[in-house]
Amino acid sequence: MVLIMWMPRERTDLPNSQPDSSNNSDNKPTETSDWRSWIHSPVLPRGRQKTTVVRNMFDAIAPRYDLVNRLMTFGIDVHWRHSAIKVLALPPGSRVLDLATGTGDLARMLEQRGIRAIGVDLSMGMLQASKAKAPLVQADGSATPFSEGLFDGAISAFAIRNFSDLQAILSELARIVRPGGRISLLDVSEPHGIMGLGARIWFEKGAPLIGSLLSDKDAYSYLPRSVQYLPSPSEMARLMGTSGFSCVNHRLLTGGIAQIYSATRSSTL
Ligand SMILES: C[S@@+](CC[C@H](N)C(=O)[O-])C[C@H]1O[C@@H](n2cnc3c(N)ncnc32)[C@H](O)[C@@H]1O
């Protein structure tokens, strides 16, 4: 495994907290609180604080991340990942960024299809647990070390909720993906109806129980709360469009438990 540490410029433009009227009377943890305090705070972290919380939390759960992930999704996540790669619609030999690669599941699947993958993630713990052969870079996806138009495509799984600044991530993808290149972003979704009820019970009770038994109770109690960060499909389409992507498509998987956004990098920015 080739692991590169990239120390990007410190992003100072991210606000530290939610742009609302909340103040510390909401029991919001202070700047120096650790990630566990934030996980239990009534106000979810935003901006730089969220980046720190997310990185430290994934560092903590990295060793058993794959096992818990498979059990929590009954292995359906593998099928969802295949779908995310399929909608990229890129031939073998293409160069593809696996953004927020984590332990490298997607990167490995890309490699198996003859696609040249490069993985990027904030969390060194997750990268060290990676089983992918792809080169790995520790970096924030909103400020990567890659040159303009380097990639034929970019893909990401289960990270939309975890990004602190989605607009900055999409703009960076538009910079490093060539015109005509493709992106595919997979994450969980919030299904409606009976499917929604079942999924909610599972993700609010079952999955955190598995996570707490096998890994870290605090981190896995964050999972159901993190869906609050998901943008609506119309907001996501707007963000993708203003960042430099066209042909935006949104599809739901497994009755709406998961979703994939795909798009083509516009010919001009
Ligand atoms: C739920 S995990 C998903 C990992 C992997 N993609 C998978 O499918 O299993 C989310 C990952 O996003 C990473 N992440 C969150 N924000 C990031 C950012 N701004 N830049 C790079 N990675 C980020 C976290 O460190 C974590 O590894």
The ligand as an ORCA input file, in Angstrom:
! r2SCAN-3c Opt
* xyz 0 1
  C     -18.931      6.126      6.303
  S     -17.256      6.226      5.834
  C     -17.300      5.564      4.197
  C     -15.999      4.908      3.813
  C     -16.025      4.174      2.482
  N     -16.276      5.083      1.377
  C     -17.038      3.069      2.473
  O     -17.830      3.017      1.548
  O     -17.024      2.218      3.365
  C     -17.066      7.957      5.525
  C     -15.634      8.339      5.251
  O     -15.615      9.702      4.814
  C     -14.378     10.251      5.232
  N     -14.476     11.711      5.095
  C     -15.364     12.537      5.671
  N     -15.164     13.800      5.285
  C     -14.131     13.785      4.410
  C     -13.464     14.783      3.672
  N     -13.828     16.070      3.751
  N     -12.444     14.419      2.871
  C     -12.062     13.114      2.806
  N     -12.658     12.130      3.484
  C     -13.688     12.444      4.284
  C     -14.237      9.717      6.650
  O     -12.941      9.832      7.159
  C     -14.691      8.273      6.463
  O     -13.629      7.413      6.173
*
